[in-house]
Amino acid sequence: QVQVVESGGGSVQSGGSLRLSCAASGSSVVSYGMNWYRQAPGKEREVVATIMHDDRTHYVESVEGRFTISRDNAKNTVYLQMNNLEPEDTAVYYCKNGLTTWGQGTQVTVSF
């Protein structure tokens, strides 16, 4: 399986923005599609954004209009632009598809 490395997390205040990156190694897996997940403390992991092989995107309702998923096939990288962040967005964010392993994730912390 292909490994992924997530980066770009950090600590921001409510209303701030972050751009997460997911770099896949060894194969052109991002062209098949990719999901961004997040897991908050004490909660189950959930899918927040998906980009499909044909560039269609889907978002969980709680991030619709604030988050944007995109990819660069040449760089084998997927991005998650997160705007107008809310404290409820605090979580560890992961990227994965059916061809990759789970990465270590990147922590996003949003304070009031």
Chimera marker file (.cmm) of the C-alpha trace (Angstrom):
<marker_set name="trace">
<marker id="1" x="0.000" y="0.000" z="0.000" r="1" g="1" b="0" radius="0.5"/>
<marker id="2" x="0.980" y="3.619" z="-0.557" r="1" g="1" b="0" radius="0.5"/>
<marker id="3" x="1.967" y="5.822" z="2.356" r="1" g="1" b="0" radius="0.5"/>
<marker id="4" x="0.634" y="9.318" z="2.908" r="1" g="1" b="0" radius="0.5"/>
<marker id="5" x="1.983" y="12.207" z="4.954" r="1" g="1" b="0" radius="0.5"/>
<marker id="6" x="-0.375" y="14.890" z="6.211" r="1" g="1" b="0" radius="0.5"/>
<marker id="7" x="0.882" y="18.360" z="7.106" r="1" g="1" b="0" radius="0.5"/>
<marker id="8" x="-0.246" y="21.938" z="7.570" r="1" g="1" b="0" radius="0.5"/>
<marker id="9" x="-2.099" y="21.696" z="10.851" r="1" g="1" b="0" radius="0.5"/>
<marker id="10" x="-1.691" y="24.154" z="13.664" r="1" g="1" b="0" radius="0.5"/>
<marker id="11" x="-3.425" y="26.338" z="16.214" r="1" g="1" b="0" radius="0.5"/>
<marker id="12" x="-5.642" y="29.195" z="15.088" r="1" g="1" b="0" radius="0.5"/>
<marker id="13" x="-8.357" y="31.356" z="16.509" r="1" g="1" b="0" radius="0.5"/>
<marker id="14" x="-11.982" y="31.013" z="15.535" r="1" g="1" b="0" radius="0.5"/>
<marker id="15" x="-12.495" y="32.472" z="12.064" r="1" g="1" b="0" radius="0.5"/>
<marker id="16" x="-8.969" y="31.664" z="10.946" r="1" g="1" b="0" radius="0.5"/>
<marker id="17" x="-7.774" y="29.544" z="8.036" r="1" g="1" b="0" radius="0.5"/>
<marker id="18" x="-5.443" y="26.630" z="7.472" r="1" g="1" b="0" radius="0.5"/>
<marker id="19" x="-4.415" y="24.655" z="4.410" r="1" g="1" b="0" radius="0.5"/>
<marker id="20" x="-3.720" y="20.985" z="4.922" r="1" g="1" b="0" radius="0.5"/>
<marker id="21" x="-1.636" y="18.907" z="2.525" r="1" g="1" b="0" radius="0.5"/>
<marker id="22" x="-1.613" y="15.179" z="1.928" r="1" g="1" b="0" radius="0.5"/>
<marker id="23" x="1.385" y="13.877" z="0.008" r="1" g="1" b="0" radius="0.5"/>
<marker id="24" x="1.264" y="10.323" z="-1.284" r="1" g="1" b="0" radius="0.5"/>
<marker id="25" x="4.441" y="8.455" z="-2.107" r="1" g="1" b="0" radius="0.5"/>
<marker id="26" x="5.265" y="5.764" z="-4.568" r="1" g="1" b="0" radius="0.5"/>
<marker id="27" x="2.265" y="5.848" z="-6.868" r="1" g="1" b="0" radius="0.5"/>
<marker id="28" x="-0.234" y="8.162" z="-8.574" r="1" g="1" b="0" radius="0.5"/>
<marker id="29" x="-2.988" y="7.310" z="-6.148" r="1" g="1" b="0" radius="0.5"/>
<marker id="30" x="-4.550" y="10.735" z="-5.746" r="1" g="1" b="0" radius="0.5"/>
<marker id="31" x="-5.929" y="10.638" z="-9.284" r="1" g="1" b="0" radius="0.5"/>
<marker id="32" x="-8.305" y="7.885" z="-8.162" r="1" g="1" b="0" radius="0.5"/>
<marker id="33" x="-9.842" y="10.105" z="-5.515" r="1" g="1" b="0" radius="0.5"/>
<marker id="34" x="-9.128" y="10.885" z="-1.879" r="1" g="1" b="0" radius="0.5"/>
<marker id="35" x="-10.908" y="11.448" z="1.378" r="1" g="1" b="0" radius="0.5"/>
<marker id="36" x="-10.080" y="13.764" z="4.252" r="1" g="1" b="0" radius="0.5"/>
<marker id="37" x="-11.117" y="12.444" z="7.653" r="1" g="1" b="0" radius="0.5"/>
<marker id="38" x="-10.986" y="13.926" z="11.113" r="1" g="1" b="0" radius="0.5"/>
<marker id="39" x="-11.164" y="12.539" z="14.603" r="1" g="1" b="0" radius="0.5"/>
<marker id="40" x="-11.923" y="14.727" z="17.574" r="1" g="1" b="0" radius="0.5"/>
<marker id="41" x="-11.190" y="13.622" z="21.151" r="1" g="1" b="0" radius="0.5"/>
<marker id="42" x="-13.759" y="11.094" z="22.308" r="1" g="1" b="0" radius="0.5"/>
<marker id="43" x="-15.441" y="10.937" z="18.914" r="1" g="1" b="0" radius="0.5"/>
<marker id="44" x="-15.374" y="8.538" z="15.992" r="1" g="1" b="0" radius="0.5"/>
<marker id="45" x="-13.408" y="9.303" z="12.869" r="1" g="1" b="0" radius="0.5"/>
<marker id="46" x="-15.570" y="10.936" z="10.196" r="1" g="1" b="0" radius="0.5"/>
<marker id="47" x="-15.164" y="11.773" z="6.536" r="1" g="1" b="0" radius="0.5"/>
<marker id="48" x="-15.284" y="15.537" z="6.009" r="1" g="1" b="0" radius="0.5"/>
<marker id="49" x="-14.407" y="15.893" z="2.331" r="1" g="1" b="0" radius="0.5"/>
<marker id="50" x="-14.021" y="13.706" z="-0.753" r="1" g="1" b="0" radius="0.5"/>
<marker id="51" x="-12.654" y="14.364" z="-4.199" r="1" g="1" b="0" radius="0.5"/>
<marker id="52" x="-13.497" y="11.739" z="-6.798" r="1" g="1" b="0" radius="0.5"/>
<marker id="53" x="-11.570" y="10.601" z="-9.852" r="1" g="1" b="0" radius="0.5"/>
<marker id="54" x="-13.672" y="12.931" z="-12.041" r="1" g="1" b="0" radius="0.5"/>
<marker id="55" x="-13.124" y="15.960" z="-9.760" r="1" g="1" b="0" radius="0.5"/>
<marker id="56" x="-16.553" y="15.839" z="-8.207" r="1" g="1" b="0" radius="0.5"/>
<marker id="57" x="-16.389" y="16.808" z="-4.554" r="1" g="1" b="0" radius="0.5"/>
<marker id="58" x="-18.507" y="16.099" z="-1.517" r="1" g="1" b="0" radius="0.5"/>
<marker id="59" x="-18.493" y="17.608" z="1.960" r="1" g="1" b="0" radius="0.5"/>
<marker id="60" x="-20.075" y="16.794" z="5.263" r="1" g="1" b="0" radius="0.5"/>
<marker id="61" x="-22.746" y="19.353" z="6.024" r="1" g="1" b="0" radius="0.5"/>
<marker id="62" x="-20.860" y="20.896" z="8.936" r="1" g="1" b="0" radius="0.5"/>
<marker id="63" x="-17.996" y="22.069" z="6.687" r="1" g="1" b="0" radius="0.5"/>
<marker id="64" x="-19.938" y="22.829" z="3.500" r="1" g="1" b="0" radius="0.5"/>
<marker id="65" x="-19.046" y="26.297" z="2.243" r="1" g="1" b="0" radius="0.5"/>
<marker id="66" x="-16.013" y="26.596" z="4.528" r="1" g="1" b="0" radius="0.5"/>
<marker id="67" x="-13.721" y="23.767" z="3.389" r="1" g="1" b="0" radius="0.5"/>
<marker id="68" x="-12.453" y="23.084" z="-0.141" r="1" g="1" b="0" radius="0.5"/>
<marker id="69" x="-10.740" y="19.886" z="-1.257" r="1" g="1" b="0" radius="0.5"/>
<marker id="70" x="-8.457" y="19.959" z="-4.284" r="1" g="1" b="0" radius="0.5"/>
<marker id="71" x="-5.564" y="17.996" z="-5.721" r="1" g="1" b="0" radius="0.5"/>
<marker id="72" x="-2.459" y="18.274" z="-7.846" r="1" g="1" b="0" radius="0.5"/>
<marker id="73" x="-1.999" y="14.997" z="-9.717" r="1" g="1" b="0" radius="0.5"/>
<marker id="74" x="1.489" y="15.959" z="-10.860" r="1" g="1" b="0" radius="0.5"/>
<marker id="75" x="2.566" y="16.339" z="-7.223" r="1" g="1" b="0" radius="0.5"/>
<marker id="76" x="0.475" y="13.385" z="-6.047" r="1" g="1" b="0" radius="0.5"/>
<marker id="77" x="-0.886" y="15.704" z="-3.379" r="1" g="1" b="0" radius="0.5"/>
<marker id="78" x="-4.348" y="16.527" z="-2.082" r="1" g="1" b="0" radius="0.5"/>
<marker id="79" x="-5.196" y="19.718" z="-0.206" r="1" g="1" b="0" radius="0.5"/>
<marker id="80" x="-7.873" y="20.819" z="2.218" r="1" g="1" b="0" radius="0.5"/>
<marker id="81" x="-8.371" y="24.563" z="2.438" r="1" g="1" b="0" radius="0.5"/>
<marker id="82" x="-10.196" y="25.338" z="5.657" r="1" g="1" b="0" radius="0.5"/>
<marker id="83" x="-11.665" y="28.796" z="6.134" r="1" g="1" b="0" radius="0.5"/>
<marker id="84" x="-13.764" y="30.357" z="8.880" r="1" g="1" b="0" radius="0.5"/>
<marker id="85" x="-12.620" y="27.675" z="11.284" r="1" g="1" b="0" radius="0.5"/>
<marker id="86" x="-14.686" y="26.958" z="14.365" r="1" g="1" b="0" radius="0.5"/>
<marker id="87" x="-13.707" y="25.342" z="17.684" r="1" g="1" b="0" radius="0.5"/>
<marker id="88" x="-15.787" y="22.325" z="16.625" r="1" g="1" b="0" radius="0.5"/>
<marker id="89" x="-13.263" y="21.735" z="13.817" r="1" g="1" b="0" radius="0.5"/>
<marker id="90" x="-10.596" y="20.843" z="16.376" r="1" g="1" b="0" radius="0.5"/>
<marker id="91" x="-9.407" y="17.336" z="15.539" r="1" g="1" b="0" radius="0.5"/>
<marker id="92" x="-6.627" y="15.275" z="14.027" r="1" g="1" b="0" radius="0.5"/>
<marker id="93" x="-7.045" y="15.299" z="10.252" r="1" g="1" b="0" radius="0.5"/>
<marker id="94" x="-6.130" y="12.344" z="8.042" r="1" g="1" b="0" radius="0.5"/>
<marker id="95" x="-6.238" y="11.580" z="4.348" r="1" g="1" b="0" radius="0.5"/>
<marker id="96" x="-6.789" y="8.161" z="2.855" r="1" g="1" b="0" radius="0.5"/>
<marker id="97" x="-8.221" y="6.206" z="-0.036" r="1" g="1" b="0" radius="0.5"/>
<marker id="98" x="-8.539" y="2.494" z="-0.659" r="1" g="1" b="0" radius="0.5"/>
<marker id="99" x="-4.964" y="2.242" z="-1.883" r="1" g="1" b="0" radius="0.5"/>
<marker id="100" x="-3.189" y="3.976" z="0.990" r="1" g="1" b="0" radius="0.5"/>
<marker id="101" x="-2.363" y="3.303" z="4.588" r="1" g="1" b="0" radius="0.5"/>
<marker id="102" x="-3.355" y="5.632" z="7.392" r="1" g="1" b="0" radius="0.5"/>
<marker id="103" x="-0.856" y="8.429" z="7.994" r="1" g="1" b="0" radius="0.5"/>
<marker id="104" x="0.026" y="10.009" z="11.298" r="1" g="1" b="0" radius="0.5"/>
<marker id="105" x="-2.454" y="12.816" z="10.781" r="1" g="1" b="0" radius="0.5"/>
<marker id="106" x="-2.061" y="16.516" z="11.443" r="1" g="1" b="0" radius="0.5"/>
<marker id="107" x="-3.516" y="18.289" z="14.481" r="1" g="1" b="0" radius="0.5"/>
<marker id="108" x="-5.843" y="21.240" z="14.003" r="1" g="1" b="0" radius="0.5"/>
<marker id="109" x="-6.751" y="23.237" z="17.089" r="1" g="1" b="0" radius="0.5"/>
<marker id="110" x="-9.220" y="26.122" z="16.918" r="1" g="1" b="0" radius="0.5"/>
<marker id="111" x="-9.676" y="28.324" z="19.960" r="1" g="1" b="0" radius="0.5"/>
<marker id="112" x="-12.429" y="30.795" z="20.780" r="1" g="1" b="0" radius="0.5"/>
<link id1="1" id2="2" r="1" g="1" b="0" radius="0.2"/>
<link id1="2" id2="3" r="1" g="1" b="0" radius="0.2"/>
<link id1="3" id2="4" r="1" g="1" b="0" radius="0.2"/>
<link id1="4" id2="5" r="1" g="1" b="0" radius="0.2"/>
<link id1="5" id2="6" r="1" g="1" b="0" radius="0.2"/>
<link id1="6" id2="7" r="1" g="1" b="0" radius="0.2"/>
<link id1="7" id2="8" r="1" g="1" b="0" radius="0.2"/>
<link id1="8" id2="9" r="1" g="1" b="0" radius="0.2"/>
<link id1="9" id2="10" r="1" g="1" b="0" radius="0.2"/>
<link id1="10" id2="11" r="1" g="1" b="0" radius="0.2"/>
<link id1="11" id2="12" r="1" g="1" b="0" radius="0.2"/>
<link id1="12" id2="13" r="1" g="1" b="0" radius="0.2"/>
<link id1="13" id2="14" r="1" g="1" b="0" radius="0.2"/>
<link id1="14" id2="15" r="1" g="1" b="0" radius="0.2"/>
<link id1="15" id2="16" r="1" g="1" b="0" radius="0.2"/>
<link id1="16" id2="17" r="1" g="1" b="0" radius="0.2"/>
<link id1="17" id2="18" r="1" g="1" b="0" radius="0.2"/>
<link id1="18" id2="19" r="1" g="1" b="0" radius="0.2"/>
<link id1="19" id2="20" r="1" g="1" b="0" radius="0.2"/>
<link id1="20" id2="21" r="1" g="1" b="0" radius="0.2"/>
<link id1="21" id2="22" r="1" g="1" b="0" radius="0.2"/>
<link id1="22" id2="23" r="1" g="1" b="0" radius="0.2"/>
<link id1="23" id2="24" r="1" g="1" b="0" radius="0.2"/>
<link id1="24" id2="25" r="1" g="1" b="0" radius="0.2"/>
<link id1="25" id2="26" r="1" g="1" b="0" radius="0.2"/>
<link id1="26" id2="27" r="1" g="1" b="0" radius="0.2"/>
<link id1="27" id2="28" r="1" g="1" b="0" radius="0.2"/>
<link id1="28" id2="29" r="1" g="1" b="0" radius="0.2"/>
<link id1="29" id2="30" r="1" g="1" b="0" radius="0.2"/>
<link id1="30" id2="31" r="1" g="1" b="0" radius="0.2"/>
<link id1="31" id2="32" r="1" g="1" b="0" radius="0.2"/>
<link id1="32" id2="33" r="1" g="1" b="0" radius="0.2"/>
<link id1="33" id2="34" r="1" g="1" b="0" radius="0.2"/>
<link id1="34" id2="35" r="1" g="1" b="0" radius="0.2"/>
<link id1="35" id2="36" r="1" g="1" b="0" radius="0.2"/>
<link id1="36" id2="37" r="1" g="1" b="0" radius="0.2"/>
<link id1="37" id2="38" r="1" g="1" b="0" radius="0.2"/>
<link id1="38" id2="39" r="1" g="1" b="0" radius="0.2"/>
<link id1="39" id2="40" r="1" g="1" b="0" radius="0.2"/>
<link id1="40" id2="41" r="1" g="1" b="0" radius="0.2"/>
<link id1="41" id2="42" r="1" g="1" b="0" radius="0.2"/>
<link id1="42" id2="43" r="1" g="1" b="0" radius="0.2"/>
<link id1="43" id2="44" r="1" g="1" b="0" radius="0.2"/>
<link id1="44" id2="45" r="1" g="1" b="0" radius="0.2"/>
<link id1="45" id2="46" r="1" g="1" b="0" radius="0.2"/>
<link id1="46" id2="47" r="1" g="1" b="0" radius="0.2"/>
<link id1="47" id2="48" r="1" g="1" b="0" radius="0.2"/>
<link id1="48" id2="49" r="1" g="1" b="0" radius="0.2"/>
<link id1="49" id2="50" r="1" g="1" b="0" radius="0.2"/>
<link id1="50" id2="51" r="1" g="1" b="0" radius="0.2"/>
<link id1="51" id2="52" r="1" g="1" b="0" radius="0.2"/>
<link id1="52" id2="53" r="1" g="1" b="0" radius="0.2"/>
<link id1="53" id2="54" r="1" g="1" b="0" radius="0.2"/>
<link id1="54" id2="55" r="1" g="1" b="0" radius="0.2"/>
<link id1="55" id2="56" r="1" g="1" b="0" radius="0.2"/>
<link id1="56" id2="57" r="1" g="1" b="0" radius="0.2"/>
<link id1="57" id2="58" r="1" g="1" b="0" radius="0.2"/>
<link id1="58" id2="59" r="1" g="1" b="0" radius="0.2"/>
<link id1="59" id2="60" r="1" g="1" b="0" radius="0.2"/>
<link id1="60" id2="61" r="1" g="1" b="0" radius="0.2"/>
<link id1="61" id2="62" r="1" g="1" b="0" radius="0.2"/>
<link id1="62" id2="63" r="1" g="1" b="0" radius="0.2"/>
<link id1="63" id2="64" r="1" g="1" b="0" radius="0.2"/>
<link id1="64" id2="65" r="1" g="1" b="0" radius="0.2"/>
<link id1="65" id2="66" r="1" g="1" b="0" radius="0.2"/>
<link id1="66" id2="67" r="1" g="1" b="0" radius="0.2"/>
<link id1="67" id2="68" r="1" g="1" b="0" radius="0.2"/>
<link id1="68" id2="69" r="1" g="1" b="0" radius="0.2"/>
<link id1="69" id2="70" r="1" g="1" b="0" radius="0.2"/>
<link id1="70" id2="71" r="1" g="1" b="0" radius="0.2"/>
<link id1="71" id2="72" r="1" g="1" b="0" radius="0.2"/>
<link id1="72" id2="73" r="1" g="1" b="0" radius="0.2"/>
<link id1="73" id2="74" r="1" g="1" b="0" radius="0.2"/>
<link id1="74" id2="75" r="1" g="1" b="0" radius="0.2"/>
<link id1="75" id2="76" r="1" g="1" b="0" radius="0.2"/>
<link id1="76" id2="77" r="1" g="1" b="0" radius="0.2"/>
<link id1="77" id2="78" r="1" g="1" b="0" radius="0.2"/>
<link id1="78" id2="79" r="1" g="1" b="0" radius="0.2"/>
<link id1="79" id2="80" r="1" g="1" b="0" radius="0.2"/>
<link id1="80" id2="81" r="1" g="1" b="0" radius="0.2"/>
<link id1="81" id2="82" r="1" g="1" b="0" radius="0.2"/>
<link id1="82" id2="83" r="1" g="1" b="0" radius="0.2"/>
<link id1="83" id2="84" r="1" g="1" b="0" radius="0.2"/>
<link id1="84" id2="85" r="1" g="1" b="0" radius="0.2"/>
<link id1="85" id2="86" r="1" g="1" b="0" radius="0.2"/>
<link id1="86" id2="87" r="1" g="1" b="0" radius="0.2"/>
<link id1="87" id2="88" r="1" g="1" b="0" radius="0.2"/>
<link id1="88" id2="89" r="1" g="1" b="0" radius="0.2"/>
<link id1="89" id2="90" r="1" g="1" b="0" radius="0.2"/>
<link id1="90" id2="91" r="1" g="1" b="0" radius="0.2"/>
<link id1="91" id2="92" r="1" g="1" b="0" radius="0.2"/>
<link id1="92" id2="93" r="1" g="1" b="0" radius="0.2"/>
<link id1="93" id2="94" r="1" g="1" b="0" radius="0.2"/>
<link id1="94" id2="95" r="1" g="1" b="0" radius="0.2"/>
<link id1="95" id2="96" r="1" g="1" b="0" radius="0.2"/>
<link id1="96" id2="97" r="1" g="1" b="0" radius="0.2"/>
<link id1="97" id2="98" r="1" g="1" b="0" radius="0.2"/>
<link id1="98" id2="99" r="1" g="1" b="0" radius="0.2"/>
<link id1="99" id2="100" r="1" g="1" b="0" radius="0.2"/>
<link id1="100" id2="101" r="1" g="1" b="0" radius="0.2"/>
<link id1="101" id2="102" r="1" g="1" b="0" radius="0.2"/>
<link id1="102" id2="103" r="1" g="1" b="0" radius="0.2"/>
<link id1="103" id2="104" r="1" g="1" b="0" radius="0.2"/>
<link id1="104" id2="105" r="1" g="1" b="0" radius="0.2"/>
<link id1="105" id2="106" r="1" g="1" b="0" radius="0.2"/>
<link id1="106" id2="107" r="1" g="1" b="0" radius="0.2"/>
<link id1="107" id2="108" r="1" g="1" b="0" radius="0.2"/>
<link id1="108" id2="109" r="1" g="1" b="0" radius="0.2"/>
<link id1="109" id2="110" r="1" g="1" b="0" radius="0.2"/>
<link id1="110" id2="111" r="1" g="1" b="0" radius="0.2"/>
<link id1="111" id2="112" r="1" g="1" b="0" radius="0.2"/>
</marker_set>
